[in-house]
Amino acid sequence: MKQISSKLIPLAFAFLATSSVGAVAEQYPFNLENCGHELTFDGAPGSAVTIGQAATEAMYVLGLADKVAGTAVWFTDVLPEYAEANAKIERLADNTPSFEAVVNKRPGLVTSQYEWYVGPKGSVGTREQFHDLSVPTYIWPADCVGKDNSVGVDGTRENLISTDIIYRGLTELSQIFGVPEAGEKAVADLKAREMAAIERAKSLELKDISAMFWFSSAKMDADPYVAGAKGAPAFIMEQLGIENVVTSSEEWPTVGWETLAKANPTYIVLADLQRRKFPADAIEVKMEFLKTDPVASQMEAVKEGRIIVLDAHAMDATIRTVSGLELMADAMAKQAATQ
C-alpha cells in the first residue's frame, strides 16, 4: 500500500457553515484505502478537480459543487438539477485534460472516475505524480474493486459489480469532505429507487427476457463495444431478471454482429452520448446502422422496435445506474402490457 497524508486542517474550518467545530473535528484524521493507496485526511480538502463525469456528479449530489474547481471528461449533459451549478465551474477539457491544467487549479483533491486517467499508466498523470506535489487522489472505487485494469481495453471484472460499490464511493467522498450526513441521504434515496425498480420488474413475472447493451464502435465497420457479463449493465440485467447475451468478463468487449444476431436478444439497449469520439457515439448513427446493416437489421429486436435508449452513464457504475434500472423496468412493463 502507498500512503499519502493530506495536511489541510485550516481548510476544514473554511466550510463549517452548519456544523460545530468540535463535531467536524472528530471526523479527522480520516483514513481509507483507495485502489491500492492508503490515504489520510487531516481535514476536508478546500477544493477538488474532478476527472470523469461520475466523479463530478457524485460531488454535486453531495452538495459539494462549491468545492469543485474544475471538471473534465464528459460523456453526456450534466443532470438537469445540477445544470446551474455546473455552468459556473470551469470545464478543463471535454475529454482528457493535461496534467498541468489540473495542477494549475491547485486542488486539495483530484478525484477520477477511472484509473485510465489517474493510475499506474494514467493518461492525465500517475497518482505518484500528484502525490509528489502533495495533491491527494481519489479513484471512484467501482473502477478498481474486483477489477483488473491491466487486462482488456477497459479492464476485466473479477466479480459482478453491484450498487454497493457506488454507495461506497458516495460514502467515502462525503467522509473525506466532512459531510457524512449528505452521503447517508444520497445513498438512502438511491437505495429506495433501486428497490422500487427491482420490485416492479419482478411483479411483471416476464420469462425468457434477454438484452445486449451497445455503447459505441470505434468504426462503423468494426465490431461494437458491448457490455460484458460483470459490469453495471450486467448488474441491471441480473437484478431485473434479464439474461445478458454477452458472456465476456471484459468491461466493454467487442463482439461481432453475427454473434449478437445469433443470440437474438429481446432488447437492444443503446448508449446515448453527447461526446463525439467515435461515429457510433451518436444515437442517430446507431439507429441508422441497425436499420440498414444486412445482419443487424434482421434481428427481431430491430424489426419489432424493441430498442431502448439509455443514458451512457447509466451503463457505468455511477449514481445514474439506478436510472438505468428504472428505465429497463419501464421497458419491461411496456412489453408486459402488450402481451
Secondary structure by P-SEA (a helix, b strand, c coil): cbbbbbccccccccccccccaaaaaaaccbbbbcccbbbbbcccccbbbbccaaaaaaaaaacccccccccccccccccccaaaaaaaccccccccccaaaaaaacccbbbbccccccccccccccaaaaaaacbbbbccccccccccccccccccccccccaaaaaaaaaaaaaaaccaaaaaaaaaaaaaaaaaaaaaaaaacccccccccccccccccccccccccccaaaaaaaaacccccccccccbbbbcaaaaaaacccbbbbbbccccccccccaaaaaaaaaccccccccccccccccccccccccccccaaaaaaaaaaaaaaaaaaac
